[in-house]
Amino acid sequence: MEPVEIIEDGLMLRPWRAEDADAVYRACQDPDIQRWTSVPRPYLPEHALDFVTRSSPTAWAAGTGAEFAVCDAATGELLASCGLVSIDPGLGSAEVGYWTAPWARGRGVAVRATRAVARWAFDVRKLRRLIWQAEIGNHASRLVALRAGFRIEGELRLADPAPDGRREGWLGSLLPGEVPAPGEPGPAGPDTLEARRAAVFGRPQPVLFATATAGATAEAAELRLRSLEERDLDAVVATCQDEQTVRWTSVPHPYQREHAEGFLDIIQAAWARGTSASYAVADPADRYVASIDLRISPADPLVADVGFMTAPHGRGRGYMPAALAALCAWGFTTLGLARIEWRANVGNTASRRVAEKAGFVFEGTTRAGIQQRNERPDVWVAALLPGDLR
């Protein structure tokens, strides 16, 4: 396959040259490129030279890849890498891959380059499909794919996961006729909910703060809502073995250490996917006193439900109403939620008091509303809107 140049939307995409090696080496020192791509770690000057003088030209010659240096069309400055890998001429399919140099981010370079490569692949190379893959949690790459027209269609286990990454990846596809025209904003633009949440879930989980008081004369306690950690798991196990937790929640019974370890993995994966935020509530000494979760509805992205449990030694101190109010405020202001729902088994008056103190409005009872081990008890339902928050 003969290398080509593409000029589109302020970019020049051209084959790699030996003189690009220094810029490639400099770009690939970036922690995000090393974290989310398959470049060698540590990335050495010889890796960059091999890429631009041997690996990329060999792929072009063999027809197995078409990798472009993405440059500013006016100045020639190297901005990014974008191209096709794993070309299957029989199937008419290829995978797209890209990275943006740290000095070129925030300018839509990857989106413009991916659209240009896709148009060339469909119009000139007559491919019938492009696919995109990224490790779950790589929200920046996901946004680029969405803005380039890709449809995110599911998940798959990665063939070559990063040593410190997740084994699951997102999968998307793009067909001819689906590439937005140059200059079109496309889906998942900067002002969309998708972009807003990608900025949240694409970063480490933030710490939230709350002030709790158990009564009018009680001393205020400053609480931290932080990521659940390995050091918290013994307290989680003890909480989930408590008879009140067993009675009112659906935690496994009997609860063992492996359940807590599995729970930690589940909530970390959910943050990476952008589907929920789970927090440990820590007292002023940074000891675990509770867990609280905010789970976004798969049916309505503006709705979430909340769940919580308090360790026996943390009850009666006003910790959970304060933590619940803090988490819900964050959900409304940062995630753009319009409604947060609370459910609890009928009779769980302690949980109901917590919800009502945070401003939740009781809405009724759902018969057989939840699966709890081998039963389906009736549940109370309440909801919080942004104006209800206390």
C-alpha positions, 0 to 999 in steps of 0.5 A: 500500500502506497503511503499518502498525505491527507490535508483536512480541517487544518491538519496534515496527515502524512507518513512518519519520517526519521526526523519525527523520532525526537518529537515522538519520544518527547510525546510518549513520556506523557503518563497518559499515553503510557497509561492508556496505549501499548507503547513500551514502558519505559519509552526510550529514544530507540523505541521512537526511532524504530516506530518511525523508520521501521514499524510504520513503514513496514505496515504501510508496505505490507498493507497491514496498517496506515499510521499517520503523523498528524501535523499542523497544516500551517506550521508542520508541528507534530500534534498527534498520531492517528491511523489504521492498525490490523487492516483486514482487506478480506473483511474490509475492516480495520481498527483505528488508533490515536494519541495526542501529544500533551502540547496539542490537547484541548484543540480537537486534534484527535477528533479531526484526525480520526474523521479524516482517516475514516473518510480516507479509509471509506472513500479511497481504501473502500473499507466497510467498517472501522472499529475502536477499542479502549480500556474501560476508564479511558473516557478521553479516548471514548469521547474522541470516538463518539465525536468521530461518529463511532457507535459504542456497542459494548464491552469485550475482554482485552487481548493484551491488557495493560499491566496496571489496567483493567482487562475489559475494554469498550468496543465501537464501530463506524460505517461509511456515511456515519462520519461527521463532516469537517467542522460539524460538532458531532455527538458528545460535544463539549456542552453535553452530559456525556462530555461532562461526566467523562471529565468526572469519571476520567479522573481519580475519584474526588474526596467529598466533605461533610459536617455531622452533628448528632443533636443541637448540643453535639460537637460537629464532626468533619467527615471525608467521603473517599474511595474505599480502600483495602484497609477498610475491608475488615470494617466492611466485613464487620458491618456486613456481619452485623444483624441489622445490616443482614436484616435490611440489606441484600449483602451476602449472608454469611458475609466473608472477606472475599465478598468485601474484596469482590465488592471493592473490585466491582465499585472500582470497575463501576467508577471506570465505566462511569456508572456509579460512585461508591464512597467510604465515609471516614470519621475525623480519624480517617476510620471507616464508619459507613459506605454510600453509593450513588448509582446512575440509572441505565434507563435514564441518565438523569436519575440515580438511586442511593444506597448506604449502610453504617457500621455499628460503631458509627450509628447515632452520630448523624454521620449518614444524613450528612454524608447522604446530603453531601453525596447528593449535592455532588450528584446534582451539581457535578453529574447533572442529575435531576432526581435521586431515588431512595428505597428501603424495606418497609419497616427500616425506619432508621434508613427512612429517617436518614433519607428524610433528614437529607430532604428526601420526600416520601412517595409511596410503597412498591410491592415486592420491590426488591430481591433480597436473597430468597424473598421480594419484600415491599419497599418504601420509595422516596426521591430528592430533587435539587430544590429539596436538598437540605 
